[in-house]
Amino acid sequence: MTRVVIAPDKFKGSLTAVEVTEAIAYGVRDALPDAEISECPVADGGEGTLEVLENAGGSMVRLPVRGPLAEPVEARYVLLDGTAYVESARACGIEFVTPSREVALAAHTWGVGELLNDALTRGARRLVLTVGGTASTDGGAGMLAALDAEVLDASGAPVGLGGGSLTQVARVELGPMRERLGAVPVVVATDVTNPLLGANGAAAVFGPQKGAAPDDVHALDEGLSHWAKALVRAGAPDVSDLPGAGAGGGVAAGAIAGFGATVESGFDLIAALTGVDTALTGADLVITGEGSLDEQSLSGKAPAGIAARASRTGVPLLVLAGRIQLDADALAGLGVVGSSALIDHAPSLDYARSRAAELLRERAGVLVRDWLRTR
């Protein structure tokens, strides 16, 4: 019997990782009716992570929190085996705003702190914070304030929310927040390596995506520098140049300095919960993919993680994607023995998105049949 592992990420704007996995599984069964299939949808800590965790047995918790600006948003996180998995973008994601200079300066992470606080109230024994896709560049200041940290100006008054206010920070009191957190460990899940400050930092790299003009990038970077120094004066470690601290507009820095959080690969952390490593042992074939397979996919994204595992275990790898922007050499470097892009088999991008499940089933069947002929 042929053992096939299906471990894709989401197709953004079209299908969740769970839905992608199901569609590919239909195609595999079309080509190999007797195959033993292990369905292991994966994520890298970004959008779609919570759905993968729910599929792995977690319970979704929904609650309204303060969004990245003034309006409340309906946010959610997952509880699984005593751990709360909080995706910061569910509270302060870029999808809740229209990028602009005002948004770049005003967006904050208060709602993320509300999610963490709710998880603590429900008895979570461990917190995992994923940090991609935020609208904010506030270094996690709003998140810490929502958990009772005091972020104060020179006169002792609370500093306003948003990265644009961080230059006013003179003093931070972490005691009340740490008392609230207690001994609960915190993990930041990210595959981003950007530091907090400088040319490769949170403001410079991610600020323009949120609407920041060059002057705003400079102001945000200066504010983050004030914030980092104030945290050091409060007894926290200096996170200015720490790899990964710039993730999520610096929310990773706030978690590392304020909570004493450790940093782990988002993909590795989530993959460990999906059973993919166990499933690959003794497998004959693995299929992965995501909406767009490109250069970014090679840096901590799910397909690259699955490719590395397939290579270590000697399992042939097939790739399905909405579009593939890697050349043959790059695909070969990942160990790919067969690939297909949905856009190459659709009359338009809209068609490929709207009929993604149907196309995935069809192309998976074709790839598996081609692979069988080469065995």
Legacy VTK file of the C-alpha trace (Angstrom):
# vtk DataFile Version 3.0
C-alpha trace
ASCII
DATASET POLYDATA
POINTS 375 float
0.000 0.000 0.000
1.282 3.464 -0.910
1.521 5.885 2.025
0.985 9.539 1.125
1.396 12.545 3.439
-0.479 15.720 2.483
0.927 18.781 4.291
0.123 22.117 2.578
-0.302 25.642 3.899
-3.326 27.823 3.018
-4.024 29.297 -0.403
-4.525 32.874 0.777
-7.771 34.425 -0.391
-9.086 31.075 -1.557
-8.811 28.046 0.748
-7.634 27.301 4.274
-4.858 24.755 4.757
-7.483 22.251 5.921
-9.542 22.789 2.754
-6.428 22.529 0.556
-5.522 19.247 2.244
-8.995 17.824 1.666
-8.995 18.801 -2.018
-5.576 17.252 -2.630
-6.658 14.098 -0.789
-9.538 13.663 -3.253
-7.084 13.903 -6.128
-4.723 11.377 -4.550
-7.601 8.920 -4.115
-8.615 9.448 -7.755
-5.144 8.267 -8.796
-4.512 5.822 -5.936
-7.812 4.536 -4.519
-6.081 2.250 -2.021
-3.553 4.812 -0.751
-3.079 5.314 2.978
-3.321 9.081 3.368
-2.157 11.170 6.330
-3.759 14.636 6.231
-1.465 17.106 8.032
-2.322 20.728 7.139
0.420 23.065 8.328
1.054 26.761 8.973
4.004 29.010 9.735
2.425 31.108 12.490
0.756 33.570 10.119
-2.791 33.778 8.841
-4.529 30.415 8.941
-2.568 29.078 11.902
-5.563 29.009 14.223
-7.617 26.921 11.803
-4.780 24.383 11.558
-4.600 24.201 15.354
-8.353 23.787 15.635
-8.135 20.935 13.134
-5.450 19.377 15.371
-7.926 19.261 18.273
-7.835 22.774 19.711
-10.814 24.792 20.933
-11.447 28.166 19.291
-12.168 31.020 21.716
-13.848 34.131 20.283
-14.169 37.531 21.948
-14.388 41.209 21.013
-11.238 43.244 21.654
-9.943 46.685 20.794
-8.749 46.626 17.192
-5.620 48.319 15.806
-7.374 51.697 15.915
-10.509 52.787 17.784
-13.031 50.223 16.560
-13.517 46.852 18.285
-12.914 43.662 16.295
-14.125 40.102 16.783
-10.897 38.244 17.581
-10.074 34.649 18.423
-7.377 32.325 19.707
-7.025 28.581 20.274
-6.637 26.569 23.478
-4.936 23.209 23.039
-3.594 21.017 25.855
-3.237 23.920 28.283
-1.520 26.214 25.778
-3.153 29.317 24.334
-2.132 30.066 20.759
-2.687 33.774 20.139
-2.311 35.132 16.614
-1.639 38.844 17.088
-3.074 39.712 13.680
-6.505 38.517 14.831
-6.563 41.602 17.084
-4.421 44.148 15.212
-4.053 42.785 11.701
-3.396 44.851 8.616
-6.685 43.567 7.153
-8.622 45.706 9.638
-7.286 48.996 8.235
-6.518 50.854 5.041
-2.781 51.593 5.133
-2.010 55.291 5.503
0.426 57.566 7.304
-2.104 58.077 10.092
-2.663 54.342 10.504
1.061 53.592 10.545
1.549 55.974 13.469
-1.655 55.232 15.395
-2.126 51.446 15.135
-1.467 49.550 18.363
-1.462 46.103 19.988
-3.810 46.648 22.938
-6.181 43.957 21.666
-3.378 41.387 21.667
-2.958 41.985 25.385
-6.702 41.488 25.835
-6.468 38.081 24.144
-3.540 37.065 26.353
-5.383 38.279 29.437
-8.455 36.229 28.518
-6.286 33.145 28.051
-4.752 33.658 31.508
-8.230 34.042 32.999
-9.194 30.695 31.445
-6.204 29.047 33.108
-3.754 28.753 30.228
-0.477 27.265 31.469
1.551 28.459 28.465
1.151 31.237 25.909
2.304 31.065 22.292
2.166 34.366 20.426
2.397 34.474 16.639
3.341 37.926 15.432
3.008 38.360 11.646
0.605 40.523 9.675
0.058 43.359 12.154
-0.980 46.925 11.334
1.032 48.234 14.277
4.598 49.407 14.874
4.332 50.017 18.613
6.917 47.525 19.860
4.201 45.690 21.773
3.642 48.680 24.076
-0.144 48.466 23.772
-0.065 44.739 24.489
1.943 45.237 27.678
-0.280 48.132 28.797
-3.405 45.988 28.370
-1.813 43.518 30.795
-1.293 46.228 33.464
2.183 47.492 32.550
2.446 51.261 33.016
3.832 53.152 30.020
4.474 56.698 31.241
5.811 60.014 29.981
8.185 62.339 31.832
5.347 63.762 33.945
4.133 60.315 34.965
1.048 60.376 32.742
0.122 57.381 30.540
1.487 57.608 27.009
-1.040 57.359 24.178
-1.363 54.236 22.072
0.437 53.711 18.764
4.000 53.785 17.526
3.798 57.510 16.917
3.565 58.119 20.683
6.611 56.083 21.700
9.004 59.052 21.624
7.125 60.302 24.695
7.947 57.187 26.749
10.146 58.004 29.734
9.394 55.205 32.175
7.863 51.724 32.140
6.591 49.844 35.190
6.505 46.108 34.476
5.770 44.857 38.006
1.943 44.751 37.826
2.057 43.022 34.439
4.544 40.406 35.563
2.446 39.752 38.655
-0.533 39.165 36.349
1.498 36.806 34.176
2.986 34.872 37.075
5.075 31.872 36.113
3.266 31.231 32.821
5.910 30.834 30.077
5.535 32.734 26.808
6.835 31.729 23.378
7.041 34.015 20.353
6.505 32.009 17.171
8.178 33.650 14.193
10.521 32.885 11.328
11.318 36.579 10.788
14.875 37.552 11.760
14.627 41.355 11.551
15.920 43.292 14.576
13.828 45.976 16.236
15.814 48.993 15.011
17.773 50.223 12.010
17.748 49.671 8.261
16.450 46.115 8.627
14.239 46.883 11.607
10.504 46.889 12.226
9.860 50.451 11.026
12.142 50.438 7.986
11.102 47.069 6.567
7.455 46.766 7.566
6.401 50.400 8.132
5.919 51.261 4.435
3.563 48.284 4.049
1.387 49.931 6.699
1.385 53.336 5.016
4.430 54.968 6.597
6.196 57.606 4.504
9.991 58.021 4.870
9.592 60.660 7.607
7.168 58.377 9.442
9.598 55.465 9.237
12.240 57.662 10.882
9.790 58.759 13.604
8.671 55.169 14.279
12.256 53.936 14.460
13.097 56.731 16.886
10.063 55.856 18.966
11.015 52.186 19.079
14.489 53.229 20.236
12.947 55.246 23.108
10.776 52.251 23.950
13.696 49.815 24.000
15.731 52.087 26.271
12.804 52.549 28.649
12.393 48.777 28.878
16.070 48.413 29.755
15.680 51.022 32.496
12.764 48.931 33.788
15.086 45.944 34.164
14.289 44.176 30.879
16.951 42.926 28.468
18.020 45.122 25.550
16.196 43.826 22.476
17.310 46.539 20.032
19.525 44.310 17.900
18.052 40.915 18.761
17.211 38.855 15.646
13.449 38.448 15.368
12.598 41.283 17.771
11.278 43.387 14.893
8.614 40.837 13.925
5.032 42.096 13.945
6.025 45.742 14.175
8.132 44.966 17.224
5.448 43.105 19.160
8.030 40.325 19.441
10.380 42.788 21.177
7.690 43.685 23.698
7.034 40.029 24.456
10.725 39.146 24.774
11.570 42.122 26.986
8.336 42.330 28.940
7.371 38.672 29.333
10.797 37.059 29.104
9.477 35.207 26.050
11.598 32.762 24.109
11.601 32.676 20.305
10.857 29.567 18.266
10.325 28.879 14.573
6.641 29.346 13.842
6.598 26.539 11.300
8.474 24.060 13.502
6.229 24.797 16.466
2.990 24.299 14.534
4.312 21.317 12.566
5.049 19.497 15.805
1.345 19.632 16.640
0.061 18.339 13.305
1.753 14.932 13.392
3.590 15.505 10.135
6.957 14.277 11.453
5.461 10.981 12.591
3.505 10.637 9.361
6.641 11.075 7.232
8.288 8.059 8.834
7.841 5.263 6.321
5.905 7.428 3.842
6.254 6.904 0.087
5.257 10.398 -1.015
4.606 13.846 0.468
2.628 16.669 -1.131
2.891 20.286 0.010
2.118 23.734 -1.344
0.728 27.221 -0.755
-0.965 29.996 -2.673
2.211 31.516 -4.096
5.466 29.576 -4.153
8.228 32.184 -4.483
11.499 33.360 -2.966
9.779 34.182 0.333
8.698 30.533 0.544
12.347 29.587 1.034
12.636 31.593 4.285
10.790 29.797 7.055
7.564 29.199 5.146
5.677 25.918 5.333
6.643 24.412 1.938
10.357 24.887 2.665
9.890 23.302 6.086
8.123 20.302 4.603
10.766 20.052 1.862
13.533 19.935 4.470
11.748 17.165 6.357
11.104 15.211 3.167
14.780 15.500 2.245
15.913 14.241 5.666
13.608 11.242 5.461
14.206 10.521 1.770
10.544 10.934 0.804
9.784 12.221 -2.742
8.099 15.633 -2.769
5.321 16.985 -4.985
4.292 20.652 -4.900
0.965 22.268 -5.766
0.541 26.042 -5.704
-1.690 28.764 -7.037
1.322 30.146 -8.850
4.973 29.073 -8.875
7.628 31.769 -9.218
10.658 29.571 -8.566
12.668 28.246 -11.474
13.489 24.601 -12.102
16.816 24.814 -10.279
15.213 26.271 -7.153
12.534 23.575 -7.186
15.163 20.887 -7.634
17.075 22.385 -4.717
14.002 21.796 -2.561
13.924 18.171 -3.688
10.735 18.607 -5.742
10.122 15.743 -8.175
6.887 17.157 -9.609
5.001 20.441 -9.446
1.937 22.177 -10.813
0.588 25.744 -10.640
-3.181 26.202 -10.794
-2.878 29.440 -12.760
-1.280 27.474 -15.622
-4.463 25.423 -15.942
-7.061 28.187 -15.580
-8.265 30.896 -17.973
-7.830 33.632 -15.360
-6.636 34.340 -11.826
-10.224 34.812 -10.633
-11.137 31.416 -12.062
-8.174 29.771 -10.350
-9.168 31.289 -7.011
-12.857 30.506 -7.248
-12.316 26.950 -8.501
-9.202 26.219 -6.445
-10.549 23.067 -4.768
-11.604 21.574 -8.107
-8.280 22.443 -9.738
-6.286 21.104 -6.790
-8.089 17.774 -7.010
-7.460 17.549 -10.751
-3.787 18.559 -10.619
-3.045 16.341 -7.609
-4.372 13.364 -9.529
-2.212 14.228 -12.539
0.938 14.691 -10.430
0.455 11.425 -8.576
-0.147 9.483 -11.800
2.997 11.027 -13.327
4.977 10.116 -10.200
3.698 6.528 -10.307
4.997 6.146 -13.866
8.496 7.115 -12.756
8.735 4.762 -9.730
LINES 1 376
375 0 1 2 3 4 5 6 7 8 9 10 11 12 13 14 15 16 17 18 19 20 21 22 23 24 25 26 27 28 29 30 31 32 33 34 35 36 37 38 39 40 41 42 43 44 45 46 47 48 49 50 51 52 53 54 55 56 57 58 59 60 61 62 63 64 65 66 67 68 69 70 71 72 73 74 75 76 77 78 79 80 81 82 83 84 85 86 87 88 89 90 91 92 93 94 95 96 97 98 99 100 101 102 103 104 105 106 107 108 109 110 111 112 113 114 115 116 117 118 119 120 121 122 123 124 125 126 127 128 129 130 131 132 133 134 135 136 137 138 139 140 141 142 143 144 145 146 147 148 149 150 151 152 153 154 155 156 157 158 159 160 161 162 163 164 165 166 167 168 169 170 171 172 173 174 175 176 177 178 179 180 181 182 183 184 185 186 187 188 189 190 191 192 193 194 195 196 197 198 199 200 201 202 203 204 205 206 207 208 209 210 211 212 213 214 215 216 217 218 219 220 221 222 223 224 225 226 227 228 229 230 231 232 233 234 235 236 237 238 239 240 241 242 243 244 245 246 247 248 249 250 251 252 253 254 255 256 257 258 259 260 261 262 263 264 265 266 267 268 269 270 271 272 273 274 275 276 277 278 279 280 281 282 283 284 285 286 287 288 289 290 291 292 293 294 295 296 297 298 299 300 301 302 303 304 305 306 307 308 309 310 311 312 313 314 315 316 317 318 319 320 321 322 323 324 325 326 327 328 329 330 331 332 333 334 335 336 337 338 339 340 341 342 343 344 345 346 347 348 349 350 351 352 353 354 355 356 357 358 359 360 361 362 363 364 365 366 367 368 369 370 371 372 373 374
